[in-house]
């Protein structure tokens, strides 16, 4: 059974971005790449065995670009947005030690408001629901499509459409899919997630 949730911060800047997204014309992207999971060993077996397969990488692609954004900037924006999504994948689901009960650090890169919402939705926005009964988590698919809103040659907003699939071992053995959208805005600290529309459930 899948459980969808939607939370978007109602801030003036966000509203302006959404209005601009409606009126600006779209053009196709085309830039894509794979990025490695974080260096903390996310997705690797706890015993560190050398004969284990390497962790699956996140494959990211540029989707629609609304407004004018030089091609030289598109790849950088895609990489930065995908990195923000990757950090959440690892912190909330496929990284760290299992079993565990504490998922309070599962939302790096989220704004204060979005982090509070995600904490309220912690069984959706992390593995809080199964973490204590799981001995290991292995990612089987990590995919991110980045849509960008640009104004006067500068990226002013992004939507990351994503699919994360993983399987668990331990007392709870299942295949889980987390998918949906993350809404991001640039800041001095990098791209920040201010809202989300996420579904989590089992898959065959």
Buried (B, 14 or more C-beta within 10 A) or exposed (E): EEEEBEBBBEBEEBEEBEEBBEEBEEEEBEBBBEBEBBEEBBBBBEEEEEEEEEBBBBBBBBBBBBBEBEEEBBBEBBBBBBBBBBBBBBBBBBBBEBBEEEBEEBBBBBBEBBBEBBBEBBBBBBBBBBBBBBBBBBBBBBBBBBBBBBBEEBBBBBBBBBBBBBBBBBEBEEEBBBBBBBBBBBEEEEBBBBBBBBBBBEEE
